[in-house]
Amino acid sequence: MEPKVSIVIPVYNGANYMRDAIDSALNQTYKNCEIIVVNDGSNDNGATDQIAKSYGNKIRYFVKENGGVATAINLGIQNMTGDYFAWLSHDDLFYPMKIQEQLEALAYINDFKGIVFGNFEFWDMNKDEKYLFQIEKLCDETKITKGIYPILFGLIHFCTVLVSRKRIEEVGLCNEKLKTTQDIEWIFRLLRQKESIFLKRPLTIVRLHSMQGKHWIKEYDIEQGKTHIGFLKAITEEEIEELFGDRFTMYQQMATFYKSDHNIMAFEYVKDNFNCIPKPKGIQKQIRMLKDKFLELGEGNIDKICIFCAGYYGKNLLYEFRKRGLTVDFFSDNKESIWGTKIEGIVCIPPVQIDKEHTLIIVALQNTEELLEKLKNSGYKYVISYKKIKKELLNIKPIIIPN
């Protein structure tokens, strides 16, 4: 069997990148594809239109009045003749094996109503650098294919997705009322109560540049917040139990995500609901024991806790401490430019000011071996890795959600 795949490319004023996107769709190793380009009322003096028409009958081309990405996608779906649908933004790219490998994955499990998604590469146009986005490193790998779990944490890019026409018919089209969250709201419905397939090999390149909608569409922040709150309101108790164990855990995990993602509206919603839930018994005792355990690492000599490295991992660790009512005394870092400044309300001091005999230093980096060894060789007596401390913290449920 060689099912047809419809690759739909919605575009608005896309003369800057769309030729690369169309070429990547045409260059698929799997040849039974149709490429549908939908011009959503571009107003760039015909530049987008000219590029699209230069492909002749290699693509199917539609022009419509401007109505937003969702309307362009829906027009493409309504006119597609394929058995499967793939969305390609005009500024993104498919690797040549993208469609072929995804169809092979569906054939392997014999699921013709299936959904496939995967890792991808970001291409930062300002720096002209590419880096890999690996979903399995950012969430519980055993839950990646469990329905809506990955989309709740913003881990799926729709341009990595291949979905059957039959699944689309079951859940409906894009919500045309949404201007910036039409993709995540739609995939929430597509994935809900549906096992999916996850491919680790990146098959899509996602460009990062200043003209992306999130940088200039004024509704972006509000719509993101409302859509995520809608997700949390829609989830059933059965789904919560399967994905998180309980509502208490769901709220604290989602709060961490929303805080790091700067989704203020959703964060406040989660925080308010979390504070109304009775806390499981015995947590306060566990936290006191954990604090004592940290201090006992120095056999009674430790009286201060320092997070070394004030970047992403350091801030994340501080947040995990605060969620459990524990305090960190200060940050330290090798960057002189941040010495004396406050980070999340905690002062950052030079390493030479740390009391080497009475301070527990937690190195907050993903790869800590080299720095751990260097600090120990410099006479810092109590040094431990971020991973070891965080493992202890995550064994105990939070009692609060800090600001």
Disulfide bonds with the S-S distance in Angstrom:
none
